[in-house]
Amino acid sequence: MKKNDNHNEKNAKEGDLELNKSNATDQFLTTNQGVKINDNNNSLKAGERGASLLEDFILREKITHFDHERIPERIVHARGSAAHGYFELYNSMEKYTKAGFLNDTNTKTPVFVRFSTVAGSRGSTDLARDVRGFSVKFYTQEGNYDLVGNNMPVFFIQDAMKFPDLIHAVKPEPHNEIPQAASAHDTFWDFISLMPESMHMIMWVMSDRAIPRSLRMMEGFGVHTFRFINDKNESHFVKFHWKPKLGMHSVLWDEAQKISGKNSDFHKQDLWEAIDSGNFPEWELGVQIIPESDEHKFDFDLLDPTKLIPEELVPVTIIGKMVLNRNPDNFFAETEQVAFHPGHVVPGIDFTNDPLLQGRLFSYTDTQLSRLGSPNFHEIPINRTIAPMHNNQRDGHMRQEIATGKVSYHPNSLGGGCPFQAKIDEGGFASFNERIDAHKIRERSDSFSDHFSQAKLFYDSQTAIEQEHIIKALSFELGKVETVAIRERMLGLLSEIDKILANKVAKELGMVVPKEAKKPINHGVGADDDHIKHEPKIVKQNIEISDALSILKNPPPISTIATRQIAFLCCDGVNAASIKNMKLALKDAGAVVKIIAPHLGTILSEEGIEISVDQSYLIAASVLFDGVFIPAGKEILKLKDIKEVKEFITDSYKHCKYIATENQGTDVLKSILNKENVNDAGLLISETIGDKNLASSFVNALTKHRFWEREAKS
Ligand code: HDE
């Protein structure tokens, strides 16, 4: 992408007030018309105490522009974080698709990726329990291809017709705009309790997938079944997967809530800092490929977006990798103005008749018209294709291109026939020649009627710890619902998935599971019972457990603690050698160490060495860190009386984090945690100061992210 030249800080040293004007002669402040401004502090007035004059074009231009700085935020996925990078192909996919960027292993395709939460406004918190958007714009030689997916492989609804209802239900309630970014309220669960088709997605949203530790540590999915088309015009069905190199990690719900208060930009900052420090996040692109002839081979319909294809049935083939290596230069110009569209496809990729996907194909252009204000949104730098672009579309608000000549129609002879249509073998896009012979109806296929089997598959595939998190999440969310009848309906639906799950949630709610699941008013299918063509049903699946669905059953492909944040709890009188040894080991392994102390500035070690402090206890919080070290030190025991330190250690312990201590540091731990808890293999303790073995065991332990056994025990 071409960078903007409007750098105000071009020749200035960071924070330096002594700007050297002689080096910055091209940096005069000007109006938007390029007129140099002589006074940017005072408006034009009739006398120094007089009224402002309408004639002041400089003031008017500045304020008018300011008044219009905001554009409507996205109705969904408003809060986003993005980065630039590239995609590299491992093996040619030409057997399946003619898409150039999936054929040529020598091409590095530039990408721009935007992650988002769905329900919250632009200013909401990163750690809301929510689906995350995972949108990738590939700037291919044959035009832009957008893979506009989520971090969960299924969706709440089966038909685009229900999308506005879903979003109205999940967004803050319209009368009081509460709650922001959270689904824990009556309208959402009212809708869900009447839509059994949402049950599979609800299991995902109530799982730890909805509260990732980092955007760099979550999977991505294309969700719908798409088609690959090869140069013989043969079609294969395809599902897209993004697998993070750092593996999948999540935070606990208690942490998520606290992080929202301590740093609502936790994910945004994490992504930014990782890229800024050269720790470029990577994902591998995987595909599940299904021959056309296998379309009806499964226990579910490939066109139903509430279903996934278990990896055990169709393995995911890894075909390439994506690296994010550059932060945006300007949030508004790039992250905000980027316009994704599942209909931005290139030859070799095509759609299926998934009724949710079909609705999306209409929606995304429409939304850009009101959000970006013009059909010329493709001319905004971040949206421009790198492929040559010629057509006869003209004019409109904010047109950038100055089209020359008098010909803007096709066919023409006056323009030499340009621009020409491309034949298929010249790279022209032609839709897959699918045979359709059908009645015009408003109906849902009977093959879409099983709403519980995959919800059960997901739940059954989790470890006991993960199942417990789902139970807690449901108890929390439904506990916030005030209407008892909604909670009751939900318990009925949950009992269709798993009786123990439903009973445990019921117990937390002080209720009993209804004997029979209450029949939702309309099964989400029609306005009244007359329209119900197909009762919900359960189809026995030919797979009972899919390990790929669990986070904890899938350790990261690479064992690293790079970019992990480790807190060193310190004060005056700390032992500098103890800090130095541990810091070295952690930094060598790529972790980020922060010295925390009662005040900013410096502290004095017992050896008389000044140590710089990164954060004070007022600012730091355990939930913002992955691990904790309490070093040795003659006066370190003073920490046990600091309220924030007590909270720090208690929270770290409660959230199953690894804690290392050396010598007197162990006494701080012992005095804050009760004795029994100190016998815990997640606590790494050494009597020796500067213990190299302790440091390497701590590094090793941190690769596991959490000491889950602690939670299982409690
Ligand atoms: Fe979207 N969706 N969506 N969606 N969606 C938008 O487009 C819509 C759906 C997804 O980072 C909007 O530019 C309809 C599924 C992502 O800029 C809007 C339906 C999936 C993003 C829209 C769906 C998604 C959006 C709002 C049902 C996962 C953020 C702003 C038929 C596969 C893109 C915008 C970004 C954004 C409509 C369902 C993913 C209004 C009508 C399923 C990641 O056009």
Residues whose N, C-alpha, C, O or C-beta is under 5 A from the ligand:
A	BS01	HDE	R74 I75 V76 H77 R114 S116 G133 F134 S135 V148 G149 N150 F155 A160 F163 G222 V223 V338 F340 L356 G359 R360 S363 Y364 T367
